[in-house]
Amino acid sequence: MALSCVVVTPDKTYFEGEAEHVVVPAWDGELAVYTKHAPLIARLGHGVLRVHPAAGGAPVRIAIYGGFLKVQDDDVTVLASGADESPAPEKASADLAAAHKKVLETRPPRGTPGDFEIALEQERRAKARVAAARSRG
């Protein structure tokens, strides 16, 4: 028996198919979902979502940026606010360095609180991409 899984953002479907299990970055830690899981709605954080296909093979790794998880009757729906497929590790690390630099440059009083919050979100997303890139393979 397998899970029916879909991972979507407002603009793209990242995965749709059968899964043995799914591991998501919940708001306060990782959460694994297997068949026969109790009904659940959870808030997601930034991190790496891993879908382990029912057919076997390597897990599908996706960097996600918040959203919600719904589990009901072996159906897993991930509604992510944003997501990216796993980039090359070098690019992910360079993006993180640039994002961290932007955080330092916009920290008040140098920048506005709004610019600082945007930079922090960009850094959180870059960290998720780095984690996804490092877990490839």
C-alpha positions as a Markdown table, in Angstrom:
| # | Residue | x | y | z |
|---|---|---|---|---|
| 1 | Met | 0.0 | 0.0 | 0.0 |
| 2 | Ala | 1.3 | 3.5 | -0.8 |
| 3 | Leu | 0.5 | 7.1 | -0.2 |
| 4 | Ser | -1.0 | 9.3 | -2.9 |
| 5 | Cys | 1.2 | 12.4 | -2.7 |
| 6 | Val | 1.1 | 15.9 | -4.4 |
| 7 | Val | 3.5 | 18.8 | -3.7 |
| 8 | Val | 2.4 | 22.1 | -5.2 |
| 9 | Thr | 3.1 | 25.8 | -5.0 |
| 10 | Pro | 0.8 | 28.5 | -6.4 |
| 11 | Asp | 2.6 | 28.3 | -9.8 |
| 12 | Lys | 3.9 | 24.7 | -10.2 |
| 13 | Thr | 3.4 | 21.0 | -9.3 |
| 14 | Tyr | 6.7 | 19.6 | -8.0 |
| 15 | Phe | 5.6 | 16.0 | -7.4 |
| 16 | Glu | 2.5 | 14.0 | -8.0 |
| 17 | Gly | 2.4 | 10.2 | -7.6 |
| 18 | Glu | 2.7 | 7.3 | -5.2 |
| 19 | Ala | 5.0 | 7.4 | -2.3 |
| 20 | Glu | 6.3 | 4.9 | 0.3 |
| 21 | His | 6.6 | 7.8 | 2.8 |
| 22 | Val | 7.1 | 11.5 | 2.9 |
| 23 | Val | 9.3 | 13.6 | 5.2 |
| 24 | Val | 8.4 | 17.3 | 5.6 |
| 25 | Pro | 10.0 | 20.2 | 7.4 |
| 26 | Ala | 7.2 | 21.1 | 9.8 |
| 27 | Trp | 7.3 | 24.5 | 11.6 |
| 28 | Asp | 9.0 | 23.0 | 14.6 |
| 29 | Gly | 10.9 | 20.0 | 13.3 |
| 30 | Glu | 10.7 | 17.2 | 10.7 |
| 31 | Leu | 7.6 | 15.1 | 10.3 |
| 32 | Ala | 7.4 | 11.7 | 8.6 |
| 33 | Val | 4.2 | 10.4 | 7.0 |
| 34 | Tyr | 3.6 | 6.7 | 6.3 |
| 35 | Thr | 0.5 | 4.8 | 5.3 |
| 36 | Lys | -2.3 | 4.7 | 7.8 |
| 37 | His | -1.2 | 8.0 | 9.3 |
| 38 | Ala | -3.8 | 9.8 | 11.4 |
| 39 | Pro | -5.5 | 12.8 | 9.8 |
| 40 | Leu | -3.4 | 15.9 | 10.2 |
| 41 | Ile | -3.0 | 19.5 | 9.2 |
| 42 | Ala | 0.4 | 21.0 | 9.9 |
| 43 | Arg | 2.2 | 24.3 | 9.3 |
| 44 | Leu | 5.4 | 23.9 | 7.3 |
| 45 | Gly | 8.7 | 25.7 | 7.8 |
| 46 | His | 11.7 | 26.2 | 5.5 |
| 47 | Gly | 13.7 | 23.1 | 4.7 |
| 48 | Val | 14.0 | 20.0 | 2.6 |
| 49 | Leu | 10.9 | 17.9 | 1.7 |
| 50 | Arg | 11.7 | 14.3 | 0.8 |
| 51 | Val | 9.3 | 12.0 | -1.1 |
| 52 | His | 10.4 | 8.4 | -1.1 |
| 53 | Pro | 8.7 | 6.9 | -4.3 |
| 54 | Ala | 6.7 | 3.7 | -3.9 |
| 55 | Ala | 8.5 | 2.3 | -7.0 |
| 56 | Gly | 11.8 | 2.7 | -5.2 |
| 57 | Gly | 14.9 | 4.7 | -6.2 |
| 58 | Ala | 16.3 | 7.9 | -4.8 |
| 59 | Pro | 14.0 | 10.2 | -2.9 |
| 60 | Val | 12.8 | 13.3 | -4.6 |
| 61 | Arg | 14.2 | 16.3 | -2.7 |
| 62 | Ile | 12.6 | 19.7 | -2.9 |
| 63 | Ala | 13.5 | 22.9 | -0.9 |
| 64 | Ile | 10.3 | 24.3 | 0.4 |
| 65 | Tyr | 9.5 | 27.6 | 2.0 |
| 66 | Gly | 6.6 | 27.3 | 4.4 |
| 67 | Gly | 3.0 | 26.4 | 3.7 |
| 68 | Phe | 0.8 | 23.6 | 4.9 |
| 69 | Leu | 0.6 | 19.8 | 5.0 |
| 70 | Lys | -2.7 | 17.9 | 4.9 |
| 71 | Val | -2.9 | 14.1 | 5.5 |
| 72 | Gln | -6.1 | 12.2 | 5.2 |
| 73 | Asp | -6.9 | 8.6 | 4.2 |
| 74 | Asp | -3.4 | 8.0 | 2.7 |
| 75 | Asp | -3.6 | 11.2 | 0.7 |
| 76 | Val | -0.7 | 13.6 | 1.4 |
| 77 | Thr | -1.1 | 17.2 | 0.1 |
| 78 | Val | 1.7 | 19.7 | 0.5 |
| 79 | Leu | 0.7 | 23.2 | -0.3 |
| 80 | Ala | 4.0 | 25.1 | -0.2 |
| 81 | Ser | 4.3 | 28.9 | -0.3 |
| 82 | Gly | 7.4 | 28.5 | -2.5 |
| 83 | Ala | 9.8 | 25.7 | -3.6 |
| 84 | Asp | 12.8 | 25.0 | -5.7 |
| 85 | Glu | 14.4 | 21.8 | -7.0 |
| 86 | Ser | 17.7 | 21.0 | -5.5 |
| 87 | Pro | 20.4 | 23.2 | -7.1 |
| 88 | Ala | 24.1 | 22.4 | -7.5 |
| 89 | Pro | 25.9 | 22.6 | -4.1 |
| 90 | Glu | 28.3 | 25.4 | -5.4 |
| 91 | Lys | 25.4 | 27.6 | -6.6 |
| 92 | Ala | 23.4 | 27.0 | -3.4 |
| 93 | Ser | 26.4 | 28.0 | -1.3 |
| 94 | Ala | 27.1 | 31.2 | -3.3 |
| 95 | Asp | 23.4 | 32.1 | -3.1 |
| 96 | Leu | 23.5 | 31.7 | 0.7 |
| 97 | Ala | 26.7 | 33.9 | 1.0 |
| 98 | Ala | 25.0 | 36.6 | -1.1 |
| 99 | Ala | 21.8 | 36.4 | 1.0 |
| 100 | His | 23.8 | 36.6 | 4.3 |
| 101 | Lys | 25.6 | 39.7 | 3.0 |
| 102 | Lys | 22.3 | 41.3 | 2.2 |
| 103 | Val | 21.1 | 40.6 | 5.7 |
| 104 | Leu | 24.1 | 42.3 | 7.2 |
| 105 | Glu | 23.7 | 45.3 | 4.8 |
| 106 | Thr | 20.0 | 45.9 | 5.6 |
| 107 | Arg | 20.1 | 45.3 | 9.4 |
| 108 | Pro | 18.6 | 48.4 | 11.0 |
| 109 | Pro | 19.7 | 51.1 | 11.4 |
| 110 | Arg | 21.5 | 50.7 | 8.0 |
| 111 | Gly | 18.3 | 49.5 | 6.3 |
| 112 | Thr | 14.6 | 49.7 | 6.8 |
| 113 | Pro | 12.8 | 47.0 | 8.8 |
| 114 | Gly | 11.0 | 46.0 | 5.7 |
| 115 | Asp | 14.2 | 45.5 | 3.7 |
| 116 | Phe | 15.7 | 43.6 | 6.6 |
| 117 | Glu | 12.7 | 41.2 | 6.8 |
| 118 | Ile | 12.9 | 40.6 | 3.0 |
| 119 | Ala | 16.7 | 39.8 | 3.3 |
| 120 | Leu | 16.0 | 37.4 | 6.2 |
| 121 | Glu | 13.4 | 35.5 | 4.2 |
| 122 | Gln | 15.9 | 35.3 | 1.2 |
| 123 | Glu | 18.5 | 33.9 | 3.6 |
| 124 | Arg | 16.0 | 31.3 | 5.0 |
| 125 | Arg | 15.2 | 30.2 | 1.5 |
| 126 | Ala | 18.9 | 30.0 | 0.6 |
| 127 | Lys | 19.6 | 27.8 | 3.7 |
| 128 | Ala | 16.8 | 25.4 | 2.5 |
| 129 | Arg | 18.4 | 25.2 | -1.0 |
| 130 | Val | 21.8 | 24.5 | 0.6 |
| 131 | Ala | 20.3 | 21.7 | 2.7 |
| 132 | Ala | 18.6 | 20.3 | -0.4 |
| 133 | Ala | 21.8 | 20.5 | -2.5 |
| 134 | Arg | 23.8 | 18.8 | 0.3 |
| 135 | Ser | 21.4 | 15.9 | 0.6 |
| 136 | Arg | 21.5 | 15.2 | -3.2 |
| 137 | Gly | 23.2 | 12.1 | -4.4 |
